[in-house]
Amino acid sequence: MTKKIIRTDQAPAPVGPYNQAVAATGTMIFVAGQIAIDPKINDIVFPDDVAKQTEQVMKNLEAILTAAGATFNDVVKTSVFLLDMNDFAAMNAVYAKYFDEETAPARATVQVSRLPKDVRVEIECIAVIGS
């Protein structure tokens, strides 16, 4: 995959571990939104802790990316859905452990009225592998 980070001072600078845009060539992988379900017990974990839920979500994303032959380095776009935007800092602290700010994907984060199984966070991503 070829991946080029797009940055301009003519648009607002990122306020977290993401970039304004990413150009990539290769095979695209669209990973469905993941929530804090532990596959070992097939149930929601940490119902009241967005940081721990985000950790589980990132583990789920990583497992799917690995199965597709990709890593977090191959992710070019994420969408984060939060039940409460007041959880942004806690989610973002966990998210930042998985993406280096310099090469992080583009990202959108939105607050929603409800998520599946009443979780606090859901994240989906797009990765590109090969050339």
MDTraj code that builds the backbone (N, CA, C; nanometers):
import mdtraj as md
import numpy as np

residues = "MET THR LYS LYS ILE ILE ARG THR ASP GLN ALA PRO ALA PRO VAL GLY PRO TYR ASN GLN ALA VAL ALA ALA THR GLY THR MET ILE PHE VAL ALA GLY GLN ILE ALA ILE ASP PRO LYS ILE ASN ASP ILE VAL PHE PRO ASP ASP VAL ALA LYS GLN THR GLU GLN VAL MET LYS ASN LEU GLU ALA ILE LEU THR ALA ALA GLY ALA THR PHE ASN ASP VAL VAL LYS THR SER VAL PHE LEU LEU ASP MET ASN ASP PHE ALA ALA MET ASN ALA VAL TYR ALA LYS TYR PHE ASP GLU GLU THR ALA PRO ALA ARG ALA THR VAL GLN VAL SER ARG LEU PRO LYS ASP VAL ARG VAL GLU ILE GLU CYS ILE ALA VAL ILE GLY SER".split()
xyz = np.array([
    [0.0842, -0.1176, 0.0000],
    [0.0000, 0.0000, 0.0000],
    [0.0884, 0.1235, 0.0000],
    [0.0454, 0.2223, -0.0749],
    [0.1079, 0.3533, -0.0620],
    [0.0107, 0.4417, 0.0132],
    [0.0644, 0.5147, 0.1092],
    [-0.0179, 0.5987, 0.1962],
    [0.0502, 0.7341, 0.2073],
    [-0.0247, 0.8386, 0.1782],
    [0.0288, 0.9738, 0.1867],
    [-0.0606, 1.0559, 0.2789],
    [0.0002, 1.1149, 0.3804],
    [-0.0731, 1.2013, 0.4723],
    [-0.0892, 1.3378, 0.4075],
    [-0.2108, 1.3885, 0.4084],
    [-0.2414, 1.5197, 0.3505],
    [-0.2584, 1.6189, 0.4658],
    [-0.1815, 1.7279, 0.4620],
    [-0.1916, 1.8333, 0.5635],
    [-0.1874, 1.9689, 0.4950],
    [-0.2700, 2.0603, 0.5434],
    [-0.2659, 2.1974, 0.4946],
    [-0.2924, 2.2925, 0.6102],
    [-0.2261, 2.4058, 0.6069],
    [-0.2541, 2.5068, 0.7090],
    [-0.3736, 2.5931, 0.6698],
    [-0.4363, 2.5598, 0.5582],
    [-0.5543, 2.6307, 0.5120],
    [-0.6831, 2.5704, 0.5698],
    [-0.6681, 2.4651, 0.6512],
    [-0.7800, 2.4010, 0.7210],
    [-0.7377, 2.3822, 0.8666],
    [-0.8341, 2.3642, 0.9571],
    [-0.7995, 2.3477, 1.0982],
    [-0.7067, 2.2272, 1.1217],
    [-0.6117, 2.2445, 1.2108],
    [-0.5217, 2.1353, 1.2489],
    [-0.6000, 2.0308, 1.3286],
    [-0.5613, 1.9043, 1.3202],
    [-0.6274, 1.8009, 1.3996],
    [-0.6168, 1.8300, 1.5492],
    [-0.7187, 1.7889, 1.6225],
    [-0.7191, 1.8075, 1.7669],
    [-0.7064, 1.6733, 1.8386],
    [-0.6370, 1.5812, 1.7778],
    [-0.6190, 1.4490, 1.8352],
    [-0.5330, 1.3648, 1.7433],
    [-0.5269, 1.2338, 1.7695],
    [-0.4451, 1.1447, 1.6890],
    [-0.5141, 1.1068, 1.5577],
    [-0.5240, 1.2049, 1.4696],
    [-0.5770, 1.1817, 1.3359],
    [-0.5194, 1.2874, 1.2437],
    [-0.5367, 1.2702, 1.1135],
    [-0.4898, 1.3657, 1.0145],
    [-0.6066, 1.4195, 0.9342],
    [-0.5840, 1.5319, 0.8658],
    [-0.6897, 1.5954, 0.7875],
    [-0.7381, 1.5031, 0.6756],
    [-0.6445, 1.4350, 0.6102],
    [-0.6810, 1.3443, 0.5010],
    [-0.5672, 1.2458, 0.4780],
    [-0.6005, 1.1338, 0.4155],
    [-0.5024, 1.0325, 0.3801],
    [-0.5340, 0.9855, 0.2383],
    [-0.4319, 0.9851, 0.1511],
    [-0.4464, 0.9285, 0.0174],
    [-0.3807, 0.7908, 0.0200],
    [-0.4472, 0.6903, -0.0381],
    [-0.3931, 0.5549, -0.0352],
    [-0.4318, 0.4802, -0.1620],
    [-0.3454, 0.3885, -0.2021],
    [-0.3763, 0.3007, -0.3148],
    [-0.3598, 0.1565, -0.2685],
    [-0.4408, 0.0665, -0.3230],
    [-0.4332, -0.0741, -0.2874],
    [-0.5715, -0.1324, -0.2696],
    [-0.5801, -0.2456, -0.2014],
    [-0.7059, -0.3134, -0.1748],
    [-0.7695, -0.2536, -0.0504],
    [-0.8938, -0.2109, -0.0634],
    [-0.9621, -0.1476, 0.0486],
    [-1.0353, -0.2516, 0.1334],
    [-1.0263, -0.2331, 0.2648],
    [-1.0949, -0.3192, 0.3612],
    [-1.1880, -0.2304, 0.4429],
    [-1.3152, -0.2595, 0.4385],
    [-1.4154, -0.1830, 0.5134],
    [-1.4559, -0.2646, 0.6355],
    [-1.4133, -0.2198, 0.7522],
    [-1.4414, -0.2932, 0.8755],
    [-1.5681, -0.2360, 0.9396],
    [-1.6643, -0.3227, 0.9615],
    [-1.7913, -0.2829, 1.0224],
    [-1.7681, -0.2265, 1.1618],
    [-1.8615, -0.1438, 1.2052],
    [-1.8531, -0.0859, 1.3383],
    [-1.8413, -0.1938, 1.4444],
    [-1.7480, -0.1734, 1.5362],
    [-1.7255, -0.2685, 1.6440],
    [-1.7644, -0.2056, 1.7760],
    [-1.8265, -0.2865, 1.8605],
    [-1.8643, -0.2429, 1.9938],
    [-1.7928, -0.3312, 2.0950],
    [-1.8121, -0.3032, 2.2222],
    [-1.7380, -0.3709, 2.3291],
    [-1.7950, -0.5079, 2.3630],
    [-1.7989, -0.5947, 2.2640],
    [-1.8361, -0.7343, 2.2882],
    [-1.7071, -0.8148, 2.2964],
    [-1.6927, -0.8874, 2.4058],
    [-1.5792, -0.9783, 2.4210],
    [-1.6167, -1.1082, 2.3499],
    [-1.5430, -1.1472, 2.2447],
    [-1.5812, -1.2666, 2.1686],
    [-1.5726, -1.3960, 2.2501],
    [-1.4969, -1.3956, 2.3592],
    [-1.4857, -1.5163, 2.4421],
    [-1.6145, -1.5457, 2.5171],
    [-1.6869, -1.4392, 2.5549],
    [-1.8121, -1.4590, 2.6298],
    [-1.9337, -1.4138, 2.5490],
    [-1.9083, -1.3550, 2.4312],
    [-2.0130, -1.3066, 2.3417],
    [-2.1109, -1.2135, 2.4139],
    [-2.0545, -1.1216, 2.4927],
    [-2.1386, -1.0278, 2.5665],
    [-2.0639, -0.8960, 2.5833],
    [-2.1406, -0.7926, 2.6143],
    [-2.0864, -0.6593, 2.6378],
    [-2.0021, -0.6603, 2.7653],
    [-1.8890, -0.5880, 2.7603],
    [-1.8045, -0.5736, 2.8783],
    [-1.7965, -0.4267, 2.9191],
    [-1.7753, -0.4032, 3.0461],
    [-1.7548, -0.2689, 3.1019],
    [-1.8646, -0.1701, 3.0605],
    [-1.9904, -0.1969, 3.0936],
    [-2.1017, -0.1142, 3.0459],
    [-2.0942, 0.0335, 3.0832],
    [-2.0240, 0.0672, 3.1919],
    [-2.0200, 0.2072, 3.2347],
    [-1.8828, 0.2717, 3.2211],
    [-1.7893, 0.2064, 3.1499],
    [-1.6524, 0.2575, 3.1404],
    [-1.6125, 0.2717, 2.9938],
    [-1.6203, 0.3934, 2.9409],
    [-1.5928, 0.4148, 2.7991],
    [-1.4481, 0.3832, 2.7641],
    [-1.3536, 0.4071, 2.8544],
    [-1.2128, 0.3769, 2.8254],
    [-1.1934, 0.2263, 2.8071],
    [-1.2482, 0.1473, 2.8988],
    [-1.2355, 0.0016, 2.8880],
    [-1.3139, -0.0509, 2.7685],
    [-1.4288, 0.0093, 2.7395],
    [-1.5031, -0.0315, 2.6198],
    [-1.4208, -0.0015, 2.4945],
    [-1.3551, 0.1146, 2.4916],
    [-1.2737, 0.1501, 2.3756],
    [-1.1597, 0.0503, 2.3579],
    [-1.0983, 0.0067, 2.4675],
    [-0.9927, -0.0958, 2.4588],
    [-1.0465, -0.2221, 2.3916],
    [-1.1660, -0.2662, 2.4324],
    [-1.2237, -0.3868, 2.3728],
    [-1.2555, -0.3646, 2.2257],
    [-1.3088, -0.2480, 2.1930],
    [-1.3384, -0.2156, 2.0533],
    [-1.2104, -0.2217, 1.9696],
    [-1.1020, -0.1641, 2.0209],
    [-0.9765, -0.1637, 1.9456],
    [-0.9228, -0.3060, 1.9299],
    [-0.9384, -0.3910, 2.0312],
    [-0.8980, -0.5319, 2.0195],
    [-0.9794, -0.6009, 1.9111],
    [-1.1099, -0.5723, 1.9062],
    [-1.1951, -0.6333, 1.8039],
    [-1.1547, -0.5867, 1.6647],
    [-1.1296, -0.4565, 1.6503],
    [-1.0844, -0.4041, 1.5211],
    [-0.9535, -0.4693, 1.4803],
    [-0.8601, -0.4801, 1.5747],
    [-0.7295, -0.5393, 1.5454],
    [-0.7432, -0.6838, 1.4982],
    [-0.8320, -0.7601, 1.5617],
    [-0.8532, -0.9001, 1.5229],
    [-0.9048, -0.9099, 1.3796],
    [-0.9967, -0.8220, 1.3438],
    [-1.0517, -0.8232, 1.2076],
    [-0.9479, -0.7778, 1.1070],
    [-0.8748, -0.6724, 1.1404],
    [-0.7687, -0.6258, 1.0507],
    [-0.6655, -0.7361, 1.0283],
    [-0.6254, -0.8044, 1.1346],
    [-0.5287, -0.9132, 1.1235],
    [-0.5815, -1.0232, 1.0323],
    [-0.7072, -1.0590, 1.0484],
    [-0.7677, -1.1626, 0.9636],
    [-0.7665, -1.1221, 0.8166],
    [-0.7705, -0.9910, 0.7913],
    [-0.7696, -0.9397, 0.6537],
    [-0.6275, -0.9146, 0.6025],
    [-0.5268, -0.9406, 0.6858],
    [-0.3892, -0.9171, 0.6451],
    [-0.3457, -0.7728, 0.6616],
    [-0.4105, -0.7006, 0.7520],
    [-0.3813, -0.5590, 0.7726],
    [-0.3444, -0.5330, 0.9186],
    [-0.2967, -0.4114, 0.9440],
    [-0.2662, -0.3660, 1.0793],
    [-0.3249, -0.2260, 1.0967],
    [-0.3124, -0.1710, 1.2142],
    [-0.3584, -0.0341, 1.2362],
    [-0.2813, 0.0645, 1.1486],
    [-0.1591, 0.0306, 1.1088],
    [-0.0818, 0.1177, 1.0194],
    [-0.1466, 0.1312, 0.8826],
    [-0.2317, 0.0353, 0.8461],
    [-0.2980, 0.0361, 0.7155],
    [-0.4311, 0.1108, 0.7167],
    [-0.4770, 0.1515, 0.8342],
    [-0.6061, 0.2205, 0.8466],
    [-0.5918, 0.3635, 0.7954],
    [-0.6839, 0.4023, 0.7057],
    [-0.6798, 0.5363, 0.6474],
    [-0.7956, 0.6236, 0.6936],
    [-0.9007, 0.5632, 0.7524],
    [-1.0180, 0.6412, 0.7966],
    [-1.0885, 0.5659, 0.9077],
    [-1.1261, 0.6395, 1.0115],
    [-1.2099, 0.5824, 1.1166],
    [-1.3300, 0.6726, 1.1396],
    [-1.4351, 0.6124, 1.1891],
    [-1.5527, 0.6856, 1.2363],
    [-1.5797, 0.6370, 1.3772],
    [-1.5907, 0.7326, 1.4689],
    [-1.6139, 0.7021, 1.6099],
    [-1.7518, 0.7548, 1.6461],
    [-1.8320, 0.6698, 1.7065],
    [-1.9662, 0.7055, 1.7493],
    [-1.9704, 0.6964, 1.9015],
    [-2.0003, 0.8078, 1.9670],
    [-2.0057, 0.8128, 2.1127],
    [-2.1479, 0.8375, 2.1600],
    [-2.1852, 0.7704, 2.2670],
    [-2.3147, 0.7947, 2.3281],
    [-2.3170, 0.9331, 2.3933],
    [-2.2018, 0.9758, 2.4436],
    [-2.1921, 1.1045, 2.5128],
    [-2.0590, 1.1698, 2.4774],
    [-2.0621, 1.2885, 2.4180],
    [-1.9396, 1.3562, 2.3774],
    [-1.8515, 1.3911, 2.4974],
    [-1.9069, 1.3885, 2.6179],
    [-1.8244, 1.4071, 2.7375],
    [-1.7262, 1.2918, 2.7566],
    [-1.7469, 1.1811, 2.6870],
    [-1.6560, 1.0664, 2.6916],
    [-1.5402, 1.0799, 2.5924],
    [-1.5370, 1.1892, 2.5171],
    [-1.4369, 1.2054, 2.4111],
    [-1.2941, 1.1909, 2.4628],
    [-1.2591, 1.2602, 2.5698],
    [-1.1204, 1.2575, 2.6191],
    [-1.0786, 1.1163, 2.6602],
    [-1.1656, 1.0450, 2.7286],
    [-1.1331, 0.9084, 2.7711],
    [-1.1176, 0.8161, 2.6509],
    [-1.2092, 0.8266, 2.5550],
    [-1.1984, 0.7451, 2.4330],
    [-1.0704, 0.7805, 2.3587],
    [-1.0449, 0.9096, 2.3440],
    [-0.9310, 0.9576, 2.2662],
    [-0.7979, 0.9126, 2.3267],
    [-0.7890, 0.9064, 2.4586],
    [-0.6665, 0.8616, 2.5245],
    [-0.6355, 0.7165, 2.4890],
    [-0.7377, 0.6324, 2.4847],
    [-0.7176, 0.4923, 2.4456],
    [-0.6875, 0.4834, 2.2966],
    [-0.7646, 0.5512, 2.2155],
    [-0.7470, 0.5515, 2.0693],
    [-0.6039, 0.5913, 2.0336],
    [-0.5490, 0.6894, 2.1043],
    [-0.4142, 0.7414, 2.0751],
    [-0.3063, 0.6364, 2.0962],
    [-0.3321, 0.5338, 2.1762],
    [-0.2334, 0.4274, 2.1965],
    [-0.2179, 0.3401, 2.0720],
    [-0.3157, 0.3454, 1.9828],
    [-0.3149, 0.2594, 1.8647],
    [-0.2716, 0.3312, 1.7373],
    [-0.2712, 0.4639, 1.7387],
    [-0.2362, 0.5410, 1.6198],
    [-0.1353, 0.6489, 1.6539],
    [-0.0245, 0.6495, 1.5824],
    [0.0758, 0.7540, 1.5945],
    [0.0209, 0.8809, 1.5293],
    [0.0267, 0.9943, 1.5987],
    [-0.0307, 1.1183, 1.5452],
    [0.0243, 1.1537, 1.4076],
    [0.1504, 1.1243, 1.3835],
    [0.2141, 1.1612, 1.2565],
    [0.1520, 1.0882, 1.1371],
    [0.1130, 0.9613, 1.1568],
    [0.0621, 0.8805, 1.0456],
    [-0.0808, 0.8322, 1.0686],
    [-0.1479, 0.8893, 1.1667],
    [-0.2838, 0.8460, 1.2017],
    [-0.3808, 0.8660, 1.0858],
    [-0.4886, 0.7875, 1.0843],
    [-0.5891, 0.8015, 0.9784],
    [-0.6716, 0.9290, 0.9946],
    [-0.7456, 0.9611, 0.8917],
    [-0.8484, 1.0646, 0.9032],
    [-0.9560, 1.0092, 0.9966],
    [-1.0308, 1.0987, 1.0635],
    [-1.1288, 1.0503, 1.1602],
    [-1.2460, 1.1465, 1.1720],
    [-1.3622, 1.0904, 1.1946],
    [-1.4802, 1.1679, 1.2331],
    [-1.5280, 1.1109, 1.3660],
    [-1.5706, 1.1987, 1.4560],
    [-1.6262, 1.1562, 1.5842],
    [-1.7580, 1.2278, 1.6043],
    [-1.8634, 1.1518, 1.6302],
    [-1.9956, 1.2105, 1.6481],
    [-2.0642, 1.1514, 1.7707],
    [-2.1512, 1.2317, 1.8303],
    [-2.2369, 1.1833, 1.9378],
    [-2.3666, 1.1346, 1.8752],
    [-2.4128, 1.0210, 1.9226],
    [-2.5368, 0.9624, 1.8714],
    [-2.6343, 0.9409, 1.9866],
    [-2.7611, 0.9246, 1.9541],
    [-2.8609, 0.9101, 2.0593],
    [-2.8620, 0.7705, 2.1217],
    [-2.8178, 0.6704, 2.0469],
    [-2.8158, 0.5346, 2.1003],
    [-2.7260, 0.4486, 2.0136],
    [-2.6628, 0.3492, 2.0756],
    [-2.5780, 0.2543, 2.0054],
    [-2.6268, 0.1127, 2.0324],
    [-2.5885, 0.0164, 1.9469],
    [-2.6321, -0.1215, 1.9682],
    [-2.5957, -0.1715, 2.1082],
    [-2.6862, -0.2461, 2.1672],
    [-2.6671, -0.3052, 2.2993],
    [-2.6391, -0.1998, 2.4067],
    [-2.6719, -0.0734, 2.3759],
    [-2.6550, 0.0381, 2.4693],
    [-2.5099, 0.0574, 2.5161],
    [-2.4151, 0.0303, 2.4265],
    [-2.2740, 0.0559, 2.4577],
    [-2.2470, 0.2058, 2.4541],
    [-2.1290, 0.2450, 2.4981],
    [-2.0916, 0.3866, 2.5031],
    [-2.0125, 0.4303, 2.3800],
    [-1.9532, 0.3346, 2.3049],
    [-1.8688, 0.3701, 2.1908],
    [-1.8762, 0.2610, 2.0837],
    [-1.8719, 0.3042, 1.9591],
    [-1.8612, 0.2145, 1.8434],
    [-1.7609, 0.2790, 1.7483],
    [-1.6736, 0.1962, 1.6896],
    [-1.5738, 0.2472, 1.5944],
    [-1.5716, 0.1570, 1.4726],
    [-1.5718, 0.2211, 1.3537],
    [-1.5536, 0.1483, 1.2283],
    [-1.4296, 0.2049, 1.1600],
    [-1.3740, 0.1296, 1.0651],
    [-1.2560, 0.1809, 0.9967],
    [-1.2470, 0.1291, 0.8537],
    [-1.1650, 0.2000, 0.7774],
    [-1.1305, 0.1603, 0.6412],
    [-0.9794, 0.1470, 0.6369],
    [-0.9311, 0.0340, 0.5883],
    [-0.7875, 0.0103, 0.5731],
    [-0.7577, -0.0167, 0.4265],
    [-0.6340, 0.0043, 0.3870],
    [-0.5904, -0.0227, 0.2507],
    [-0.4607, -0.1033, 0.2583],
    [-0.4575, -0.2170, 0.1873],
    [-0.3367, -0.2992, 0.1838],
    [-0.2986, -0.3255, 0.0383],
    [-0.1759, -0.3731, 0.0177],
    [-0.1285, -0.4036, -0.1168],
    [-0.1055, -0.2777, -0.1961],
    [-0.0909, -0.2950, -0.3277],
    [-0.0698, -0.1771, -0.4126],
    [-0.1439, -0.1888, -0.5438],
])
top = md.Topology()
chain = top.add_chain()
for i, resn in enumerate(residues, 1):
    res = top.add_residue(resn, chain, resSeq=i)
    for name in ("N", "CA", "C"):
        top.add_atom(name, md.element.get_by_symbol(name[0]), res)
traj = md.Trajectory(xyz[None], top)
